[in-house]
């Protein structure tokens, strides 16, 4: 597919949107019962169509899998899709980060009960676990960029180490029990932002060699551009401990020195007592120093398991564990499988 074909496709309703538009019109005309009597249930199942009046089309809470809503191709950790216009605003949450871009028109979101109006050029980032809905009842073009949580943490490692609004947002959502509901950048008619996203979409649908690497790097460029031009006008609800720059600096230091860092090292670096350092980490993240350090080490271990052929024993030492048995026990307790089983499972998905 070339760029002009993709643009044409985005401006046309797909089969699901045509169905949802008819469903919406039937509701307005009070003919919904008659409409439902003539629907093709095979089409409904094949396209994951959700109809509030038909409970069998709505997943129960424990079945809210990512794959129900999106085609999460196992070879991609980032995917892009157009949001279906006229689809019912179903309250849901995800295990991935969702970036919503208003390519053209407007939309309304309800994020944890807060109404958020978006217009052309707005980009809204929603973290995992946040309940939200999105309403689009016209021909607006809304693009969803979905980012697996593990990929997000890996891609934005450098952002976490710098002082900007995204670093606080990321740290608060990745390493804290507290979650910020969203962050919005207002890019307006910025053609550079539009070009990055439309070309990411094209890269995703064409699935050419190295598309995964290109998408990862394009996402980095997208967020760097947003920070460069729109950080000052970004919009977000109050951050938990937003003013606590000290706490975020500690997490960045742990990220940079996770292999052999100790609590005393951190205290000495920032000229605090170990007791105060421990309290600051707990207040910022909701976790102890030991738990945060373990989580960061295991995340790096996952990257090595998935992207290299390094042995488990060597990975253990690469990420700061002295004892392979301890590393394997910790990994299994966290992910309910051994490092070898995790590597085997991920390899089978490619």
Phi, psi and omega per residue, in radians:
X1 nan 2.379 3.071
X2 -1.730 3.068 -3.018
X3 -1.125 -0.717 -3.119
X4 -1.148 -0.660 3.103
X5 -1.146 -0.715 3.122
X6 -1.098 -0.781 3.127
X7 -1.062 -0.715 3.104
X8 -1.101 -0.739 -3.139
X9 -1.104 -0.716 -3.133
X10 -1.170 -0.487 -3.131
X11 -1.470 -0.106 3.108
X12 -1.889 2.591 3.075
X13 -1.302 2.341 3.008
X14 -1.417 3.135 -3.069
X15 -1.095 -0.666 3.117
X16 -1.136 -0.722 3.134
X17 -1.150 -0.677 3.100
X18 -1.098 -0.679 3.082
X19 -1.123 -0.856 -3.105
X20 -1.090 -0.613 3.100
X21 -1.122 -0.747 3.110
X22 -1.131 -0.713 3.105
X23 -1.077 -0.743 3.134
X24 -1.111 -0.779 -3.139
X25 -1.135 -0.656 3.109
X26 -1.104 -0.649 3.093
X27 -1.147 -0.708 3.118
X28 -1.150 -0.611 -3.077
X29 -1.623 0.108 3.118
X30 1.047 0.603 3.105
X31 -2.066 0.438 -3.032
X32 -1.081 -0.673 -3.124
X33 -1.112 -0.745 3.115
X34 -1.136 -0.689 3.134
X35 -1.088 -0.776 -3.085
X36 -1.184 -0.464 3.137
X37 -1.208 -0.270 -3.057
X38 -2.058 0.278 -3.117
X39 -1.463 2.706 3.128
X40 -1.647 1.872 -3.075
X41 -1.168 -0.476 3.075
X42 -1.127 -0.727 3.088
X43 -1.101 -0.719 -3.138
X44 -1.035 -0.811 -3.108
X45 -1.210 -0.755 -3.092
X46 -1.114 -0.550 -3.059
X47 -1.865 0.184 3.140
X48 0.912 0.707 3.110
X49 -1.229 2.337 3.134
X50 -1.901 2.158 3.127
X51 -2.176 1.949 -3.072
X52 -0.929 -0.572 -3.116
X53 -1.272 -0.312 -3.128
X54 -1.957 1.717 -3.026
X55 -1.053 -0.466 -3.121
X56 -1.196 -0.257 3.112
X57 -1.591 -0.119 -3.097
X58 -1.828 2.121 -3.117
X59 -1.224 2.490 3.018
X60 -1.230 2.872 -2.960
X61 -0.991 -0.714 -3.083
X62 -1.323 -0.115 3.086
X63 -1.796 0.230 -3.129
X64 -1.324 1.101 3.135
X65 -1.353 2.632 3.119
X66 -0.991 -0.671 -3.065
X67 -1.167 -0.339 3.110
X68 -1.180 -0.651 -3.081
X69 -1.658 -0.544 -3.015
X70 -2.369 2.641 3.070
X71 -1.465 1.477 -3.087
X72 -1.476 1.441 -3.140
X73 -0.977 2.261 -3.049
X74 -1.094 -0.379 3.135
X75 -1.436 -0.174 -3.123
X76 -2.041 2.372 3.020
X77 -1.786 -0.055 3.022
X78 -2.272 2.295 3.040
X79 -2.399 2.700 -3.113
X80 -2.193 2.379 3.098
X81 -2.567 2.627 3.012
X82 -1.373 2.369 3.064
X83 -1.282 2.322 -3.125
X84 -1.186 2.033 3.077
X85 -1.121 2.576 3.101
X86 1.232 0.048 3.100
X87 -1.244 2.564 -3.111
X88 -1.081 2.420 3.140
X89 -1.292 1.426 -3.086
X90 -1.413 2.242 3.077
X91 -1.222 2.174 -3.084
X92 -2.684 2.950 3.032
X93 -2.472 2.851 -3.065
X94 -2.245 2.955 3.026
X95 -1.717 0.025 3.140
X96 -2.066 2.945 2.992
X97 -1.416 2.400 3.133
X98 -2.089 2.207 3.120
X99 -1.943 2.032 -3.058
X100 -1.848 2.090 -3.098
X101 -2.014 2.175 3.079
X102 -1.525 1.673 -3.122
X103 -1.238 -0.619 3.133
X104 -2.762 2.296 3.073
X105 1.729 -2.496 -3.089
X106 -2.523 2.889 2.978
X107 -2.745 2.858 3.110
X108 -2.142 2.331 3.058
X109 -2.045 2.642 2.917
X110 -2.057 1.980 -3.064
X111 -2.002 1.897 -3.049
X112 0.863 0.729 3.075
X113 1.529 -0.079 3.141
X114 -1.714 2.200 3.118
X115 -1.337 2.255 -3.123
X116 -2.226 2.029 3.126
X117 -1.617 2.317 -3.129
X118 -2.193 2.534 -3.138
X119 -2.258 3.101 -3.081
X120 -0.855 2.260 3.110
X121 1.607 -0.215 3.132
X122 -1.284 2.442 3.090
X123 -2.223 2.089 -3.089
X124 -1.991 2.167 3.100
X125 -1.808 2.134 -3.127
X126 -2.045 2.188 -3.109
X127 -1.401 2.972 3.092
X128 -1.054 2.611 3.020
X129 1.439 0.029 -3.138
X130 -1.691 2.140 -3.133
X131 -1.367 2.280 -3.097
X132 -2.712 2.855 3.015
X133 -2.285 2.814 3.039
X134 -2.386 2.338 -3.093
X135 -2.092 2.157 3.086
X136 -2.397 1.867 -3.074
X137 -2.119 0.709 3.021
X138 -2.676 -2.769 -3.080
X139 -1.650 0.390 3.092
X140 -1.058 2.590 3.130
X141 -1.881 1.944 -3.118
X142 -2.014 2.177 -3.121
X143 -1.860 2.239 3.059
X144 -1.757 2.166 3.027
X145 -1.877 2.044 -3.079
X146 -1.855 2.284 -3.044
X147 -2.233 2.034 3.105
X148 -1.001 2.503 -3.026
X149 -1.042 -0.753 -3.129
X150 -1.138 -0.662 3.095
X151 -1.164 -0.718 3.139
X152 -1.008 -0.801 -3.107
X153 -1.131 -0.633 -3.131
X154 -1.281 -0.816 -3.097
X155 -1.089 -0.705 -3.008
X156 -1.718 0.389 3.102
X157 -1.002 -0.732 -3.125
X158 -1.201 -0.586 3.092
X159 -1.141 -0.639 -3.126
X160 -1.109 -0.465 -3.072
X161 -1.560 0.033 -3.138
X162 -2.044 2.783 -3.117
X163 -1.578 1.679 3.034
X164 -2.677 3.045 -3.047
X165 -1.145 -0.534 3.118
X166 -1.235 -0.621 -3.123
X167 -1.101 -0.717 3.095
X168 -1.160 -0.712 3.132
X169 -1.107 -0.806 -3.103
X170 -1.133 -0.845 -3.115
X171 -1.060 -0.719 -3.095
X172 -1.166 -0.506 -3.129
X173 -1.633 -0.436 -3.112
X174 -1.608 -0.705 -3.010
X175 -2.046 0.441 3.133
X176 -2.379 2.663 3.041
X177 -1.336 -0.308 3.126
X178 -1.589 2.492 -3.076
X179 -2.143 2.303 2.977
X180 -1.439 2.352 -3.007
X181 -1.150 -0.706 -3.059
X182 -2.978 2.939 2.933
X183 -2.481 2.409 -3.096
X184 -2.153 2.322 2.999
X185 -1.910 2.377 -3.121
X186 -1.817 1.639 -3.069
X187 -1.653 -0.101 3.085
X188 0.983 -2.302 -3.117
X189 -1.700 0.594 -3.136
X190 -1.144 1.927 -3.072
X191 -1.216 -0.499 3.129
X192 -1.151 -0.743 3.111
X193 -1.135 -0.795 3.102
X194 -0.999 -0.780 -3.091
X195 -1.120 -0.712 3.126
X196 -1.058 -0.825 -3.040
X197 -1.258 -0.731 -3.129
X198 -1.163 -0.591 3.103
X199 -1.321 -0.520 3.007
X200 -1.122 -0.735 3.118
X201 -1.058 -0.779 3.139
X202 -1.095 -0.729 3.125
X203 -1.088 -0.688 -3.120
X204 -1.179 -0.804 -3.061
X205 -1.269 -0.503 -3.106
X206 -1.412 -0.463 3.092
X207 0.879 0.836 3.091
X208 -1.414 2.910 -3.137
X209 -0.939 2.435 3.113
X210 1.191 0.299 3.124
X211 -1.084 -0.586 3.129
X212 -1.041 -0.840 -3.134
X213 -1.135 -0.698 -3.134
X214 -1.136 -0.735 3.126
X215 -1.117 -0.745 3.122
X216 -1.035 -0.799 -3.114
X217 -1.240 -0.624 3.104
X218 -1.120 -0.648 3.118
X219 -1.138 -0.680 3.071
X220 -1.067 -0.773 -3.136
X221 -1.123 -0.720 3.129
X222 -0.999 -0.870 -3.100
X223 -1.241 -0.539 3.061
X224 -1.137 -0.709 3.101
X225 -1.137 -0.725 3.125
X226 -1.100 -0.710 3.107
X227 -1.168 -0.714 -3.096
X228 -1.097 -0.723 -2.984
X229 -1.877 -0.380 -2.961
X230 -2.284 0.201 -3.141
X231 -1.078 -0.728 -3.063
X232 -1.183 -0.450 -3.107
X233 -1.837 0.164 -3.139
X234 -1.178 2.754 -3.043
X235 -2.233 2.267 3.095
X236 -2.726 2.672 3.060
X237 -1.197 2.890 -3.092
X238 -0.999 2.294 3.090
X239 -1.337 2.523 2.978
X240 -1.173 2.164 -3.115
X241 0.997 0.702 -3.082
X242 -1.024 -0.649 -3.086
X243 -1.391 -0.110 -3.053
X244 -1.487 1.227 3.141
X245 -1.113 -0.531 3.123
X246 -1.005 -0.816 -3.109
X247 -1.058 -0.755 3.137
X248 -1.159 -0.615 3.108
X249 -1.105 -0.648 3.106
X250 -1.086 -0.772 -3.129
X251 -1.107 -0.713 3.110
X252 -1.093 -0.659 3.128
X253 -1.144 -0.711 3.086
X254 -1.099 -0.743 3.101
X255 -1.004 -0.722 -3.086
X256 -1.309 -0.417 -3.000
X257 -2.252 0.517 -2.977
X258 -1.108 -0.386 -3.046
X259 -1.131 -0.768 -3.075
X260 -2.393 0.314 -3.102
X261 -1.221 2.538 3.060
X262 -2.153 2.891 3.110
X263 -1.082 -0.650 3.119
X264 -1.159 -0.611 3.086
X265 -1.052 -0.776 -3.121
X266 -1.149 -0.789 -3.135
X267 -1.038 -0.734 3.136
X268 -1.174 -0.706 -3.135
X269 -1.054 -0.743 -3.048
X270 -1.772 0.108 3.079
X271 1.059 0.729 3.043
X272 -1.967 2.945 2.941
X273 -1.394 2.694 3.086
X274 -0.996 -0.627 -3.136
X275 -1.132 -0.786 3.136
X276 -1.185 -0.671 3.107
X277 -1.053 -0.784 3.136
X278 -1.079 -0.746 -3.140
X279 -1.150 -0.695 -3.116
X280 -1.135 -0.713 3.097
X281 -1.113 -0.771 -3.134
X282 -1.138 -0.721 -3.139
X283 -1.157 -0.611 -3.095
X284 -1.336 -0.730 -2.995
X285 -1.895 -0.372 -3.045
X286 1.497 0.019 -3.125
X287 -2.211 2.799 3.075
X288 -1.307 2.879 3.092
X289 -1.003 -0.749 -3.104
X290 -1.067 -0.746 -3.118
X291 -1.210 -0.714 3.123
X292 -1.135 -0.761 3.133
X293 -1.077 -0.754 3.123
X294 -1.081 -0.744 -3.122
X295 -1.103 -0.775 -3.131
X296 -1.127 -0.734 3.117
X297 -1.093 -0.752 -3.128
X298 -1.165 -0.609 3.101
X299 -1.119 -0.696 3.075
X300 -1.187 -0.621 3.105
X301 -1.095 -0.712 3.117
X302 -1.063 -0.721 3.092
X303 -1.043 -0.728 3.132
X304 -1.224 -0.645 3.114
X305 -1.123 -0.686 -3.054
X306 -1.463 -0.549 -2.956
X307 -1.926 -0.075 -3.131
X308 -2.365 3.018 3.053
X309 -1.857 0.285 3.141
X310 -1.077 2.420 -3.126
X311 -1.140 2.735 3.135
X312 -1.056 -0.685 3.137
X313 -1.072 -0.725 3.135
X314 -1.280 -0.623 3.078
X315 -1.065 -0.714 3.099
X316 -0.873 -0.867 -3.119
X317 -1.287 -0.574 3.141
X318 -1.062 -0.586 -3.073
X319 -1.777 0.131 2.980
X320 1.837 0.075 3.099
X321 -1.619 2.300 -3.136
X322 -1.492 -0.476 -3.056
X323 -2.008 2.008 -3.129
X324 -1.023 -0.652 3.130
X325 -1.093 -0.727 3.106
X326 -1.118 -0.733 3.108
X327 -1.056 -0.803 -3.110
X328 -1.147 -0.722 3.111
X329 -1.087 -0.769 -3.134
X330 -1.129 -0.742 3.135
X331 -1.093 -0.814 -3.104
X332 -1.140 -0.655 3.125
X333 -1.120 -0.609 -3.096
X334 -1.417 -0.742 -3.006
X335 -1.965 0.086 3.101
X336 1.044 0.460 3.036
X337 -2.826 2.768 3.130
X338 -1.324 2.853 3.085
X339 -0.996 -0.682 3.133
X340 -1.132 -0.744 3.111
X341 -1.126 -0.679 3.131
X342 -1.108 -0.805 3.132
X343 -1.067 -0.751 -3.128
X344 -1.107 -0.726 -3.131
X345 -1.132 -0.779 -3.135
X346 -1.167 -0.628 3.130
X347 -1.140 -0.633 -3.119
X348 -1.247 -0.306 -3.106
X349 -1.516 -0.268 -3.091
X350 -1.426 nan nan
